[in-house]
Amino acid sequence: MSAHDVTRRSVLGGALGLGVAAGLGAVPITQAAASERAAGRPHPDRKVVLITGSSSGFGYLTALTLARAGHWVFASMRNTRTSNAAARRELLTVAGKEDLDLEVIDLDVRREQSVNQAVSRVLRRARRIDVLYNNAGTFSPAVLETLTIDDIKESFETNLFGHLRLNRAVLPAMREQREGLVVQMTTALGRFVLPFMGPYVGAKWALEAMTESSRYELSRFGVEFVIVEPGAYRTNFLEPNGQRYYDEYLRSLSRDNARRRSEYGELAERAEAHLALGRDSLDSHEIADAIASVVRAPRGERPLRLVGPGMEPFLDELNELTEGVARGAMTGRGWDDLLELDTGS
């Protein structure tokens, strides 16, 4: 390790015990998770938490992890009475057996009325929202040319606009509280690009940019943003969900788009490789523990990013470069007051 690396990592120090400066830097998910496991439960301060996409995967596990840490968790998902009824029952059964403060609410991130109703329900019940974890997302690979604009909009509805809808609904309460934490689930592919996943990557690039913009704009209100960029963790995201969406895509191809796809030959079939990446992958509990670590951390001492295993060699230098450029540009405009979180102290 070079002297430059030692200096950079020492600057990223802080309350996670991992070396994280206020609102800056990237911390490996494995280290954040290990820090949380070492700290033990419960968390010192009870928070009200709203999570989207809680029917499976990261959302489901994080809902239970944070409830077990002593927080009041509202685990949301769509179709709680139909397709996700079993997931709802499972969460409530565990909560009942373990005496957890966990409630399941219906919320469809694609529909503004559903979002507003769900957030209003949480605020009526709890009078505040301390943590919003935007987890809901979908994925299906394809050659970009074979997708219609409506297809692309459908991806953006969940992977980008859904997050923004939740933010708009929750942020007024957080601003009034003068504190809050928004955790955004993106991907390492929000920092670089691979082919055959254009709409997904496009939405995540936009989400990364808008999250950083919000981080500056909300800093005076004491609201923090953390971006999670997981790698190949084992969830339902790719199998069976991603496979199901891909099968639907193939079945719904118009004659024109089927012709376009055939003209790509074997390149079109390479898209299917993205569906296989998670089958021999990492334990998803690590993501839940890493998120718990930033919920536990004191205000102003949370990292900007949590980065998945194997991604650090690719993203460390990129993140360091872009953060330095952004800081320089903000300082040059005289906006360096927006670089630090106002904690009211």
N, C-alpha and C positions, 0 to 999 in steps of 0.2 A: 504494500500500500504506500502510495506516495505521500509526501508532506502535504501536498495540496488536498488530497483526500482526507487526511487526518484533520486538517483545519476546517474543511467544509463540514464534516460530520460532527466536529466538536461545536461548531456554530449552531447546528441543528439540535441542540440539547434542550431539555425541559421536563415537564411533569410526567411524561410517559415513561421516564427513565430510559429513553431511547436517544436523546439528543435532538430535540425539536424546538426551534425558535418560534416565537409567536406568529402563528398564521403563515409560516413559511416552510418550505422544504418538503421532502418526501420521505416517508418512513416505510420500511418493508412491513407488509402485512404479518409475516411470520414473527417479527420482533414485537409488533404491537400486541398480537395475540398472546405471545409468551409473557409480556408485561402484565396483561390483564389476568392471566392464570396465576401468576406469581402473587399478584395483589390480593386475590381472593374476593369473596363476596361477604356482605352486601356492599353496594356503593354508599359513600357517606351522605350524599344528597339525593333525595327522591325526586325524580323528574317525571313529567307527563310526556309520553312518547307516542307519536303517530307514525305508523309504518305502512307503506303501500306494498302490494304484491306479496301478501303474507300467506298465501295458500300453499306455498312450497318453497324449497330452496333457501336462499339467504334470508328472505323476509320471514319465513316460518321460524327458522333457527334463531334469528336475531330477536324476534318477538319473545321467545321463551327465555333466551339468555338475559335480556334486559329485565324481564319480569322477575326472573330468579335473582337478579341483582338488586331487587327492591323497588323497581320503577313501576309506575302505573302505565301500562301499555295498551294502546288501541291498535290492534292488528287488523288492517283492512284488506279486503279483497272484493272482487266483483262476484256476482252470482252466488251469494252465500246460501240461498235456498235451493239452488239447482246444482250446477256443475261443481261448485266448491263447497257443497253442504258437508261432505265428508271431512274436508280440511277444517271447516269451522268446528265440527263436532270434536275432532281430535284436539285442537287447541283448547277448547273449553273443557274437555275432559282432563287434560293435563293440568290446566289452571285450577280446576276443582280439586283434584287429588293433592296438589302441592300448595293449595291456598295462595295462589298468585293473583295479583291485581292485573288481570288481562281480560280485555273485552274484544270481541270480534264485531266489526262493523262493515256494512256493505259500501263499497266505493269503487267506481269505475273511473280511472284516471282520464279516459277519453271523453268524458261527458262533464261539462262544467257544472250542471245542476247537481249531479251526483257528488262531485267534489265539494261544492259549497255546502250541501246538506250534511255531508259527513263531518266536515270541519266544524260547522255550527254545532253539531251534536256533541263533538268532543269538548268544545268550549263551554257548552251548557253544563256538561257533566263535571269537567275538571277546572273550569275557569281560566285555563291557560294551556299553552302548548310549549314545552321547553325544547323538544327535539322532534324534528321531522326527518324521517329516513325515506327518501324517494328511491324505492327499490324496483318497482314494476317495470318490466321490459319484455320485449319479444325479439325473436331473431329467425331469419330464414335466408339462406344464401341464394344467390342467383347472379347471372350475367346482367349487368345494369341495363343494357339495351333492351332486354326482354321484359322489363317492368314498365308499366304505364305510370303516368304521374299520380293517378289515384293509388296505385300500389305503394309508391314512395310516400305519399301522404299518410297512408295507413301505418307505415312504420314510424313516421315522425309523430303521429298522434300519441302513441304510447311512449316511445323512447326519448322524445323531446318535449312535446307540448304537454304531455301528462305531468312531467316534473314541473313545468312552468305554471300549470294550473294550480298545482298544490302550493307552490311557493306564493303565488298571488293570494291564495285563500288564507294562508297561515301567517305571512309576514306582517300584516297589520297588527296582529296580536303580539308577535315577537317585538316589533318596534315599540309598542306601548309598554311592554314589560321591560324594555331596554336590555334584553338578553334573549338568546336563543341559539340553537345549533341546527343547521341543515346539512344532512349527509346525502350526497348525490352518488348513486351507483352509475359509473360510466364503464370504461374498459381501457386497457392499455392501448387499444386501437383507436382511442380518442386522441392519441399522441402520434401515431404513425398509421400507415395504410397497408392493408393487404387486399388483393382483388376478390371479387365475387361476394362482396358484402357491402356494396356502396350505400344503400339507404341506412343500414345500421351504423356504419362508421360515420356517415355524414351527420346523422342525428347526434352521435356521441361527441364528435368534434364541436358541433354547435353547442351542446350542453356544457362541455368543458369551458368554452369561451364565455357563455352566459353566466356560468357559475363564478368564474373569476371576476367578471364585471360586477356581479351582485356582491361578491366579497368586498370589493372596494366601496360600493354604494351603501352597504349596510354596516360598515365598520363603525361609523359614528353612533349607530343605534345599539351596538353591543351584540350584533348577530354574526355568528361565525359560519363558515362553509368549509366542509371537508369533502374531497373527491376520493372515491374508492375505485381503484383500477385493478380488479382481480385478474388472475390468469385462468388456468385450466382447472377450475374446481368442479367437483362432482355435484351437480344439481339436475333438476328436470329441464333446465334451460335449453339444452341441446337435445337430450333424449329423455322423454318422448316429445317434449313441446316443439323444439326446433324441427325435428323430423316431421311432425304432423303439419306444421306450417309449410314445410318444403313440399310435402306430398300434395297439399292443397294448391300450392303454386303450380305444380306440374299439371294437375288436373284442370286448372282454370285457364291455362294458356290459350289465347285466341289462336286462330290459324296463322295470323301474321306473326305473332310472337313465337309460336312454335317453329315457324320457318326461320326466323332470326336466330333462335337458339340452335337449330340444327346446323346453321351456317358457321357456328363457332366450333363445330366438331367436338373433339375430346376436351377442349377447353371448358365447355359448358359443364361437363361432368366433374371437373376439378372442384366445382363449388361444393360438392358433397363431402369433400375432405374436411370442411369446417364442422360438419356434424359429428365427426369422429374424435375431435380433439379432447372431449371431456370424459371419455369412457374409462380411461385408466388415470384418474386425476386425483387431486388433493382433497382432503377432508374439508367440507364446507363449514364446519364448526369454527374453523380458523377465522373466517370472515366475520362471523358473529362475535367472536371474542375481540377481534381487532376493532370493530365498531364500538363494542362496549368500552374499550380502552379510551377512545376519544370522548365518549359520553362521560366517563369518569374524570377525565383530565380537567384541570382548572381552566377557567376562561382565559383566553389570550395565550394559551400554551399548547394549542392543538396544531397539528401539521396541516398543510394545505392538501397533501395527497397521502393516501395509503396505496402502496404499490405491490402487486402480486409477485409471488416467487418466480424467479427466472427472468423477470422483467427489469430488475434493477440495472444490469449491465447496459441495457438498451436505453433506459429512460433517465438514469441518474444525470448523465451529462446534458441531455436535452432539457430536463426540468431545471437544472442549475442555470443553463444558458438563458432560457426563456424568462425565468424569474428575475435574473439579473437585468435583462433588457427591459422588462416591465417596470422594475424598480427605478431604473435610470430614466425611463420615459415619464413616469409619474413624478419623480423628483424634478425633472426638467420643466414640467408644467406647473410646479409649485403645489402639487397635490400629495406631497409626502405625508400629510396629515391623515390620508386615507389608507396608508400602509399598515397602520397599527390599530388594533381593536380598542375601542373605548370601553373599558371595563367599569367606568364610574368610580374608580379609586383615585 
